[in-house]
Amino acid sequence: MHRRHQHLNIPIEIVRTVVAISETGSLSKAGDRLGLSQPAISSQIKRLQGLMGGALFLKTANGTTTTELGKLALLQARRILEANDQLLRLGGNTDGTQPLRLGLSTLFVQRFIRNQTAGSLNDIFVHTDHSVPIGRGVIDGYIDIACIFENPAIETEIEQLVINRMKDPLVWVRARNFVLSPGAPIPILTWPGDDWMIRTLTRHGISYKIVFNSPDYQAKLAAVEAGIGLTAVPASMVPASVVRAREYYLPELPPIETLLCARLGLETDQATALLKQLSAMFFTPAPATAVAS
């Protein structure tokens, strides 16, 4: 019974939000306390209510009050926060601060890390994944700053959080010694939820087969280098270990938009410095000579 919940975890940010709403009596006041927008607060509560199977709060003439289920949730939430704080104290973190939370689509990780110095990440927590989970984290308030790629699954919700954007041509890449057998379907390596290559090939009536799928960019790059198939990357990010594939049978791919996002209410000097660094690193158009290879 209830087996569908056995592998689910509730992020500590949602637990903290439950307590803040109960103590302030308002979603907006809870957002002010936590540095989150009201849509982010609402999204967190909707997510938790979906997991628990019922409403936790009710709107009244005087603000927001907890339901009977909400009272039970609040009791457990306070226990969870106390346990969390005790664990932090064991590690010497007693000042109540938390690191700046940076989310990166896996394509950005290598260049970002190469540009860091000893100690520059001391107060930054880096989380990497493909763009949809990272974007969802910014929307829900679990991530402070993110570099991701556009995706229809989150484009409406993420729009108000975008502070910089840049279009980049998508290009086909392959191993230097890759050869496609005449008449064979094109072997492609995809991301979870990736539709750029598939949509383009389908529109042109070109036969293909997916031979590799992974959210891990380095794993996919290794597969391309091994000659398993072709994939698409932004033109500004073509690795030196592969080459642009310009074969006649490959259709032109659409451009992709890179997004720099930040949660609402993020106004610290540290955040400003990181946003400036990311803008210079990923949102400056490459010279024309750097795109061709």
C-alpha positions in Angstrom: 0.0 0.0 0.0 1.3 3.5 -0.9 4.2 1.9 -2.7 4.3 4.8 -5.2 5.7 7.1 -2.5 8.5 4.9 -1.3 11.2 6.5 -3.4 10.1 10.1 -3.2 11.9 12.8 -1.1 10.5 16.1 -0.1 13.1 18.9 -0.5 13.9 20.8 2.7 12.9 24.1 0.9 9.3 22.9 0.8 9.4 21.9 4.4 10.7 25.3 5.4 7.9 26.9 3.3 5.2 25.0 5.1 6.5 26.4 8.4 6.9 29.9 7.1 3.3 30.0 5.8 2.0 28.8 9.1 4.0 31.3 11.1 3.3 34.3 8.9 -0.3 33.4 8.0 0.3 34.5 4.4 1.9 33.1 1.2 3.2 36.5 0.3 4.7 37.1 3.8 6.2 33.6 3.7 7.8 34.5 0.3 9.2 37.7 1.8 10.8 35.8 4.7 12.3 33.1 2.4 13.2 35.4 -0.5 10.8 33.6 -2.9 8.1 34.9 -5.2 4.5 34.0 -4.5 4.3 31.8 -7.6 7.3 29.9 -6.3 5.6 29.4 -2.9 2.4 28.3 -4.5 4.2 25.9 -6.8 6.0 24.3 -3.8 2.7 23.9 -1.8 0.9 22.4 -4.9 3.7 19.9 -5.2 3.6 18.9 -1.6 -0.2 18.7 -1.6 0.0 16.4 -4.6 2.3 14.1 -2.7 0.2 14.2 0.4 -3.1 13.9 -1.4 -4.9 16.8 0.1 -5.0 20.6 0.9 -2.7 21.9 3.6 -3.9 25.5 3.7 -7.1 27.4 3.3 -7.6 31.1 2.5 -9.7 33.0 5.1 -10.7 36.6 5.5 -7.7 37.0 7.9 -5.1 35.3 5.7 -4.1 31.6 5.4 -4.8 28.9 7.9 -3.9 25.2 8.1 -6.3 22.4 7.4 -6.3 19.3 9.7 -3.9 17.6 7.3 -1.9 20.8 7.3 -1.5 20.7 11.1 -0.2 17.2 10.8 2.2 18.3 8.1 3.4 21.3 10.1 4.2 19.1 13.1 6.4 16.8 11.0 7.9 19.8 9.1 9.2 21.3 12.3 10.7 18.0 13.4 12.4 17.7 10.0 13.8 21.2 10.2 15.1 20.6 13.7 16.8 17.4 12.5 18.2 19.3 9.5 19.6 22.1 11.8 21.2 19.6 14.1 23.0 17.9 11.2 24.3 21.3 10.1 25.6 22.1 13.6 27.5 18.8 13.5 29.4 20.1 10.5 30.1 23.4 12.1 27.5 25.5 10.2 25.9 27.5 12.9 25.4 30.9 11.3 22.2 29.9 9.5 23.5 30.8 6.1 23.4 28.7 3.0 25.6 28.7 -0.1 24.4 30.3 -3.3 22.8 27.5 -5.3 23.9 27.4 -9.0 22.2 25.0 -11.5 24.0 24.2 -14.8 22.9 22.2 -17.8 25.6 19.7 -18.2 27.0 21.3 -21.4 28.1 24.3 -19.3 29.9 22.5 -16.6 33.4 21.9 -18.1 33.9 25.5 -19.2 32.5 26.9 -15.9 34.9 24.7 -13.8 37.9 25.6 -16.0 37.3 29.3 -15.2 37.2 28.9 -11.4 40.1 29.4 -9.0 41.0 27.8 -5.7 38.4 28.8 -3.2 36.1 30.5 -5.7 33.4 27.9 -5.1 33.6 27.9 -1.3 30.2 29.5 -0.9 28.5 28.1 -4.1 26.7 24.8 -4.3 26.7 23.6 -7.9 24.0 21.2 -9.2 24.1 19.8 -12.7 21.4 18.1 -14.8 19.6 18.6 -18.1 17.7 21.8 -18.5 14.2 20.9 -17.5 15.0 19.8 -13.9 17.4 22.8 -13.4 14.8 25.2 -14.7 12.1 23.7 -12.5 14.5 24.2 -9.5 14.7 27.9 -10.2 10.9 28.2 -10.7 10.3 26.4 -7.4 13.0 28.3 -5.5 15.4 25.4 -4.9 18.1 26.9 -7.2 19.1 30.6 -7.1 20.9 31.0 -10.5 20.9 28.7 -13.5 22.3 28.4 -17.0 20.0 26.3 -19.1 18.7 25.8 -22.7 15.1 26.7 -23.7 12.6 23.9 -23.4 8.8 24.0 -24.1 8.1 22.1 -20.9 9.1 25.2 -18.8 9.1 28.2 -21.2 6.0 29.9 -19.8 7.0 29.6 -16.1 10.6 30.4 -16.6 10.1 33.6 -18.7 9.8 36.0 -15.8 13.1 34.7 -14.3 15.2 35.1 -17.5 17.8 37.9 -17.2 20.0 37.1 -20.2 19.5 35.1 -23.3 21.4 34.3 -26.5 20.5 32.2 -29.6 23.2 29.8 -30.8 23.1 27.7 -34.0 22.8 24.0 -33.4 25.2 21.9 -35.5 25.8 18.2 -36.1 29.0 16.7 -34.8 30.6 13.3 -35.3 33.9 11.5 -34.7 36.6 12.2 -37.3 36.5 8.6 -38.6 32.7 8.2 -38.6 31.2 6.8 -41.8 27.5 6.1 -42.4 26.7 3.0 -44.4 24.7 3.9 -47.6 21.0 3.7 -47.0 21.3 3.0 -43.3 19.3 5.1 -40.8 21.3 7.9 -39.2 22.4 6.8 -35.7 21.8 9.7 -33.3 22.7 10.3 -29.6 20.0 12.2 -27.7 19.2 13.9 -24.4 16.2 13.0 -22.3 13.3 14.9 -23.8 15.5 16.1 -26.7 13.4 16.9 -29.8 15.7 19.1 -31.9 17.3 16.4 -34.0 14.2 14.1 -34.1 11.8 16.9 -35.1 14.2 18.1 -37.8 14.9 14.6 -39.3 11.2 13.7 -39.2 10.2 16.9 -41.0 12.7 16.1 -43.8 11.6 12.5 -44.0 15.0 11.2 -43.1 15.3 7.8 -41.5 17.1 7.7 -38.1 17.6 5.5 -35.0 18.4 6.5 -31.4 21.5 4.5 -30.4 22.4 6.4 -27.1 20.4 8.6 -24.7 21.8 10.2 -21.6 21.6 13.4 -19.5 25.3 13.1 -19.0 27.1 15.3 -21.5 30.5 13.7 -21.0 29.1 10.2 -21.5 27.4 11.3 -24.7 30.6 13.0 -25.9 32.5 9.8 -25.3 30.0 7.9 -27.4 30.3 10.4 -30.2 34.1 10.2 -30.0 33.9 6.4 -30.3 32.0 6.7 -33.6 28.7 5.4 -32.3 26.7 8.1 -34.0 26.0 11.8 -34.4 24.6 14.4 -32.1 23.9 18.1 -32.0 25.5 20.8 -29.9 25.5 24.6 -29.9 28.0 25.9 -32.4 29.9 27.8 -29.7 30.4 24.6 -27.8 31.8 22.2 -30.3 34.6 20.2 -28.5 38.0 19.8 -30.1 37.7 16.0 -29.9 35.0 15.9 -32.6 34.2 17.7 -35.9 31.3 19.5 -37.4 29.4 17.0 -39.6 28.6 18.6 -43.0 27.4 15.6 -44.9 24.9 16.3 -47.6 22.2 14.1 -46.0 22.1 16.1 -42.7 19.4 18.8 -42.6 20.1 22.2 -41.0 19.1 22.3 -37.4 17.2 25.2 -35.7 19.0 27.5 -33.4 18.7 27.0 -29.6 18.4 29.7 -27.0 20.6 29.7 -24.0 19.0 31.2 -20.8 20.5 32.8 -17.7 17.9 32.7 -15.0 17.7 33.9 -11.4 15.0 33.5 -8.8 13.1 36.6 -7.8 14.4 38.6 -4.9 18.0 37.5 -5.3 20.0 40.7 -4.7 23.2 39.9 -2.9 26.7 41.1 -4.0 27.7 37.4 -4.4 24.8 36.7 -6.8 25.5 39.9 -8.8 29.2 38.9 -9.2 28.2 35.3 -10.3 25.6 36.6 -12.8 28.2 38.9 -14.3 30.7 36.1 -14.6 28.2 33.7 -16.2 27.1 36.4 -18.7 30.7 37.0 -19.8 31.4 33.3 -20.0 28.3 32.0 -21.9 26.4 35.0 -23.3 29.1 36.7 -25.4 28.7 35.8 -29.1 31.7 33.9 -30.4 33.7 35.4 -33.3 32.6 34.0 -36.7 35.9 32.2 -37.1 35.4 30.2 -33.9 32.1 28.8 -35.2 33.5 27.2 -38.3 35.7 24.1 -37.8 
